[in-house]
Amino acid sequence: SMNVPVIEEKIRATIRIHMKEATIELDVPFTPQVLLQVMQTVKQQ
C-alpha cells in the first residue's frame, strides 16, 4: 500500500485539476461530492 504523503499529494493534484476545470466550467463547482469522488478515485489506484 502507498504511504500517506503520496496519497495526500495525489489528492491535492486531483483537487488542483478539478479547480482548474471548475474555473473553465462554472456549472461544475468544486463540491463535497467532487471531493468524495476524488477520495474514491485515489482508493482505487
N, CA, C and O atoms as a GROMACS GRO file, in nm:
protein
  180
    1SER      N    1   0.084  -0.120   0.000
    1SER     CA    2   0.000   0.000   0.000
    1SER      C    3   0.088   0.125   0.000
    1SER      O    4   0.201   0.123   0.048
    2MET      N    5   0.034   0.232  -0.055
    2MET     CA    6   0.110   0.357  -0.061
    2MET      C    7   0.113   0.424   0.076
    2MET      O    8   0.023   0.404   0.158
    3ASN      N    9   0.216   0.502   0.100
    3ASN     CA   10   0.221   0.576   0.225
    3ASN      C   11   0.134   0.701   0.216
    3ASN      O   12   0.099   0.746   0.107
    4VAL      N   13   0.099   0.755   0.332
    4VAL     CA   14   0.003   0.865   0.338
    4VAL      C   15   0.046   0.989   0.260
    4VAL      O   16  -0.036   1.047   0.189
    5PRO      N   17   0.173   1.034   0.270
    5PRO     CA   18   0.213   1.154   0.195
    5PRO      C   19   0.188   1.142   0.045
    5PRO      O   20   0.149   1.239  -0.019
    6VAL      N   21   0.209   1.024  -0.012
    6VAL     CA   22   0.185   1.004  -0.155
    6VAL      C   23   0.036   1.019  -0.185
    6VAL      O   24  -0.001   1.083  -0.284
    7ILE      N   25  -0.048   0.960  -0.102
    7ILE     CA   26  -0.192   0.969  -0.121
    7ILE      C   27  -0.238   1.114  -0.109
    7ILE      O   28  -0.318   1.161  -0.190
    8GLU      N   29  -0.187   1.185  -0.009
    8GLU     CA   30  -0.225   1.326   0.008
    8GLU      C   31  -0.184   1.408  -0.113
    8GLU      O   32  -0.259   1.496  -0.157
    9GLU      N   33  -0.066   1.381  -0.169
    9GLU     CA   34  -0.021   1.455  -0.286
    9GLU      C   35  -0.109   1.426  -0.406
    9GLU      O   36  -0.140   1.515  -0.485
   10LYS      N   37  -0.151   1.299  -0.421
   10LYS     CA   38  -0.243   1.264  -0.529
   10LYS      C   39  -0.375   1.339  -0.514
   10LYS      O   40  -0.431   1.388  -0.612
   11ILE      N   41  -0.424   1.347  -0.391
   11ILE     CA   42  -0.550   1.419  -0.366
   11ILE      C   43  -0.534   1.566  -0.401
   11ILE      O   44  -0.619   1.624  -0.468
   12ARG      N   45  -0.423   1.626  -0.356
   12ARG     CA   46  -0.400   1.768  -0.385
   12ARG      C   47  -0.391   1.792  -0.536
   12ARG      O   48  -0.447   1.889  -0.587
   13ALA      N   49  -0.322   1.705  -0.606
   13ALA     CA   50  -0.307   1.720  -0.751
   13ALA      C   51  -0.442   1.710  -0.819
   13ALA      O   52  -0.473   1.786  -0.911
   14THR      N   53  -0.524   1.613  -0.774
   14THR     CA   54  -0.656   1.594  -0.834
   14THR      C   55  -0.745   1.714  -0.805
   14THR      O   56  -0.822   1.757  -0.891
   15ILE      N   57  -0.736   1.767  -0.684
   15ILE     CA   58  -0.814   1.886  -0.648
   15ILE      C   59  -0.774   2.004  -0.736
   15ILE      O   60  -0.860   2.078  -0.784
   16ARG      N   61  -0.643   2.021  -0.759
   16ARG     CA   62  -0.597   2.131  -0.846
   16ARG      C   63  -0.657   2.116  -0.985
   16ARG      O   64  -0.699   2.215  -1.045
   17ILE      N   65  -0.660   1.993  -1.037
   17ILE     CA   66  -0.718   1.968  -1.170
   17ILE      C   67  -0.866   2.006  -1.168
   17ILE      O   68  -0.914   2.073  -1.260
   18HIS      N   69  -0.938   1.962  -1.065
   18HIS     CA   70  -1.082   1.993  -1.056
   18HIS      C   71  -1.105   2.143  -1.044
   18HIS      O   72  -1.199   2.196  -1.103
   19MET      N   73  -1.019   2.212  -0.969
   19MET     CA   74  -1.034   2.357  -0.954
   19MET      C   75  -1.013   2.427  -1.088
   19MET      O   76  -1.086   2.521  -1.120
   20LYS      N   77  -0.914   2.381  -1.166
   20LYS     CA   78  -0.891   2.440  -1.299
   20LYS      C   79  -1.012   2.416  -1.388
   20LYS      O   80  -1.054   2.506  -1.461
   21GLU      N   81  -1.068   2.294  -1.382
   21GLU     CA   82  -1.186   2.263  -1.462
   21GLU      C   83  -1.305   2.347  -1.417
   21GLU      O   84  -1.386   2.390  -1.499
   22ALA      N   85  -1.314   2.370  -1.286
   22ALA     CA   86  -1.426   2.447  -1.232
   22ALA      C   87  -1.420   2.592  -1.280
   22ALA      O   88  -1.524   2.654  -1.302
   23THR      N   89  -1.299   2.646  -1.297
   23THR     CA   90  -1.287   2.784  -1.346
   23THR      C   91  -1.328   2.793  -1.492
   23THR      O   92  -1.374   2.898  -1.538
   24ILE      N   93  -1.311   2.683  -1.566
   24ILE     CA   94  -1.350   2.681  -1.707
   24ILE      C   95  -1.500   2.651  -1.718
   24ILE      O   96  -1.572   2.718  -1.792
   25GLU      N   97  -1.545   2.549  -1.644
   25GLU     CA   98  -1.685   2.509  -1.647
   25GLU      C   99  -1.749   2.547  -1.514
   25GLU      O  100  -1.747   2.469  -1.418
   26LEU      N  101  -1.804   2.668  -1.509
   26LEU     CA  102  -1.858   2.719  -1.383
   26LEU      C  103  -1.983   2.644  -1.339
   26LEU      O  104  -2.024   2.655  -1.224
   27ASP      N  105  -2.042   2.567  -1.430
   27ASP     CA  106  -2.161   2.490  -1.393
   27ASP      C  107  -2.123   2.360  -1.321
   27ASP      O  108  -2.211   2.285  -1.278
   28VAL      N  109  -1.993   2.334  -1.307
   28VAL     CA  110  -1.947   2.216  -1.233
   28VAL      C  111  -1.858   2.264  -1.119
   28VAL      O  112  -1.736   2.256  -1.128
   29PRO      N  113  -1.919   2.314  -1.011
   29PRO     CA  114  -1.840   2.367  -0.900
   29PRO      C  115  -1.769   2.257  -0.822
   29PRO      O  116  -1.807   2.140  -0.828
   30PHE      N  117  -1.666   2.298  -0.749
   30PHE     CA  118  -1.595   2.203  -0.664
   30PHE      C  119  -1.676   2.186  -0.535
   30PHE      O  120  -1.682   2.277  -0.452
   31THR      N  121  -1.737   2.069  -0.520
   31THR     CA  122  -1.829   2.044  -0.409
   31THR      C  123  -1.781   1.926  -0.325
   31THR      O  124  -1.689   1.855  -0.366
   32PRO      N  125  -1.841   1.905  -0.208
   32PRO     CA  126  -1.807   1.786  -0.129
   32PRO      C  127  -1.824   1.656  -0.207
   32PRO      O  128  -1.752   1.560  -0.185
   33GLN      N  129  -1.921   1.654  -0.298
   33GLN     CA  130  -1.940   1.536  -0.382
   33GLN      C  131  -1.818   1.511  -0.469
   33GLN      O  132  -1.777   1.396  -0.490
   34VAL      N  133  -1.759   1.619  -0.519
   34VAL     CA  134  -1.638   1.607  -0.601
   34VAL      C  135  -1.524   1.553  -0.516
   34VAL      O  136  -1.449   1.466  -0.560
   35LEU      N  137  -1.512   1.606  -0.393
   35LEU     CA  138  -1.406   1.559  -0.304
   35LEU      C  139  -1.424   1.411  -0.272
   35LEU      O  140  -1.326   1.336  -0.267
   36LEU      N  141  -1.549   1.368  -0.253
   36LEU     CA  142  -1.578   1.227  -0.226
   36LEU      C  143  -1.536   1.142  -0.346
   36LEU      O  144  -1.481   1.033  -0.329
   37GLN      N  145  -1.563   1.192  -0.466
   37GLN     CA  146  -1.524   1.122  -0.588
   37GLN      C  147  -1.372   1.111  -0.598
   37GLN      O  148  -1.318   1.009  -0.641
   38VAL      N  149  -1.304   1.218  -0.557
   38VAL     CA  150  -1.157   1.217  -0.556
   38VAL      C  151  -1.106   1.108  -0.462
   38VAL      O  152  -1.016   1.032  -0.498
   39MET      N  153  -1.164   1.101  -0.344
   39MET     CA  154  -1.122   1.002  -0.245
   39MET      C  155  -1.141   0.860  -0.299
   39MET      O  156  -1.054   0.774  -0.282
   40GLN      N  157  -1.255   0.836  -0.364
   40GLN     CA  158  -1.284   0.704  -0.420
   40GLN      C  159  -1.185   0.671  -0.532
   40GLN      O  160  -1.142   0.556  -0.545
   41THR      N  161  -1.150   0.771  -0.612
   41THR     CA  162  -1.055   0.750  -0.721
   41THR      C  163  -0.919   0.713  -0.667
   41THR      O  164  -0.852   0.624  -0.720
   42VAL      N  165  -0.877   0.781  -0.560
   42VAL     CA  166  -0.746   0.753  -0.500
   42VAL      C  167  -0.743   0.613  -0.441
   42VAL      O  168  -0.642   0.544  -0.452
   43LYS      N  169  -0.852   0.570  -0.379
   43LYS     CA  170  -0.859   0.437  -0.318
   43LYS      C  171  -0.844   0.328  -0.424
   43LYS      O  172  -0.786   0.222  -0.396
   44GLN      N  173  -0.896   0.352  -0.543
   44GLN     CA  174  -0.893   0.252  -0.649
   44GLN      C  175  -0.753   0.233  -0.705
   44GLN      O  176  -0.722   0.127  -0.759
   45GLN      N  177  -0.667   0.333  -0.693
   45GLN     CA  178  -0.533   0.326  -0.752
   45GLN      C  179  -0.437   0.249  -0.663
   45GLN      O  180  -0.320   0.233  -0.698
   0.00000   0.00000   0.00000
